[in-house]
Amino acid sequence: MHPILTIFLLTLSLSACTQNLDCSALKKGKFQIPTESMGNVIIERTDSLHIETLPELGKKTIEHLEWTGDCSFVIEYLSGDIPPGLNARKPIACEIIEIGEGYHIVRSRIVGTDIEADYRMEEVD
């Protein structure tokens, strides 16, 4: 196969795998992350806040929210029940990587570390 044709087919297949996301409807609202260990984690996003509530544990954390792109944002601890650990006060860079019917998947990384996780957030009415 000719190299130009190979490059064209590779480029075409990679672009077909990329999902064009519109995250505008997810910038504000109420969402939940179902977990086995902590029950449902409730997330509320406003223009500039990311509020996490763990109703079953009676805990709440408020973080500053800054959108850095259409589907990416950074959250930083402001107040509330801070989780234990050395990384608890470091910013967390988040990117919405998938949107489905009634949910979206977020990839989060603690800035300055290799700690990364993907999680599913469901819309709450």
WOVEN-V642546 format. One record per residue. RES is the residue in one letter. SS is DSSP state (H for helix, E for strand, C for the rest). PHI is phi in degrees with one decimal (none if undefined). Layout:
BEGIN
res=RES ss=SS phi=PHI
res=RES ss=SS phi=PHI
END
This chain:
BEGIN
res=M ss=C phi=none
res=H ss=C phi=-69.1
res=P ss=H phi=-59.3
res=I ss=H phi=-67.2
res=L ss=H phi=-66.0
res=T ss=H phi=-61.8
res=I ss=H phi=-63.4
res=F ss=H phi=-61.7
res=L ss=H phi=-64.8
res=L ss=H phi=-63.9
res=T ss=H phi=-62.5
res=L ss=H phi=-62.9
res=S ss=H phi=-68.9
res=L ss=H phi=-68.6
res=S ss=H phi=-70.0
res=A ss=H phi=-71.2
res=C ss=H phi=-80.6
res=T ss=C phi=-81.6
res=Q ss=C phi=-90.5
res=N ss=C phi=-83.2
res=L ss=C phi=-97.4
res=D ss=C phi=-115.0
res=C ss=C phi=-97.3
res=S ss=H phi=-58.3
res=A ss=H phi=-74.9
res=L ss=H phi=-102.9
res=K ss=C phi=-74.6
res=K ss=C phi=-132.9
res=G ss=E phi=143.3
res=K ss=E phi=-120.5
res=F ss=E phi=-137.3
res=Q ss=E phi=-136.7
res=I ss=E phi=-116.3
res=P ss=E phi=-71.9
res=T ss=E phi=-133.1
res=E ss=C phi=-79.9
res=S ss=C phi=-83.2
res=M ss=C phi=-123.1
res=G ss=E phi=74.0
res=N ss=E phi=-83.1
res=V ss=E phi=-89.1
res=I ss=E phi=-95.8
res=I ss=E phi=-116.4
res=E ss=E phi=-123.3
res=R ss=E phi=-109.8
res=T ss=C phi=-116.8
res=D ss=C phi=-55.4
res=S ss=C phi=-133.9
res=L ss=E phi=-126.8
res=H ss=E phi=-127.2
res=I ss=E phi=-109.8
res=E ss=E phi=-108.2
res=T ss=E phi=-124.6
res=L ss=E phi=-113.1
res=P ss=C phi=-56.6
res=E ss=C phi=-69.4
res=L ss=C phi=-104.9
res=G ss=C phi=66.8
res=K ss=E phi=-118.6
res=K ss=E phi=-147.5
res=T ss=E phi=-130.2
res=I ss=E phi=-115.3
res=E ss=E phi=-126.4
res=H ss=E phi=-73.4
res=L ss=E phi=-118.8
res=E ss=E phi=-130.6
res=W ss=E phi=-76.6
res=T ss=C phi=-106.4
res=G ss=C phi=-167.1
res=D ss=C phi=-60.9
res=C ss=C phi=-124.0
res=S ss=E phi=-131.7
res=F ss=E phi=-152.3
res=V ss=E phi=-123.5
res=I ss=E phi=-118.1
res=E ss=E phi=-135.2
res=Y ss=E phi=-56.6
res=L ss=E phi=-113.5
res=S ss=E phi=-162.5
res=G ss=E phi=108.6
res=D ss=C phi=-75.9
res=I ss=C phi=-81.0
res=P ss=C phi=-68.6
res=P ss=C phi=-68.2
res=G ss=C phi=125.6
res=L ss=C phi=-69.7
res=N ss=C phi=-92.4
res=A ss=C phi=-61.7
res=R ss=C phi=-100.1
res=K ss=C phi=-81.9
res=P ss=C phi=-62.2
res=I ss=E phi=-120.4
res=A ss=E phi=-89.6
res=C ss=E phi=-125.2
res=E ss=E phi=-140.2
res=I ss=E phi=-79.6
res=I ss=E phi=-107.8
res=E ss=E phi=-154.7
res=I ss=E phi=-127.3
res=G ss=E phi=-130.7
res=E ss=C phi=-69.4
res=G ss=C phi=81.9
res=Y ss=E phi=-152.5
res=H ss=E phi=-146.4
res=I ss=E phi=-110.3
res=V ss=E phi=-114.6
res=R ss=E phi=-103.7
res=S ss=E phi=-117.2
res=R ss=E phi=-138.7
res=I ss=E phi=-72.9
res=V ss=C phi=-58.7
res=G ss=C phi=85.8
res=T ss=C phi=-134.0
res=D ss=C phi=-99.6
res=I ss=C phi=-78.1
res=E ss=E phi=-141.1
res=A ss=E phi=-150.2
res=D ss=E phi=-108.4
res=Y ss=E phi=-147.3
res=R ss=E phi=-96.3
res=M ss=E phi=-111.9
res=E ss=E phi=-102.9
res=E ss=E phi=-70.9
res=V ss=C phi=-115.6
res=D ss=C phi=-72.6
END
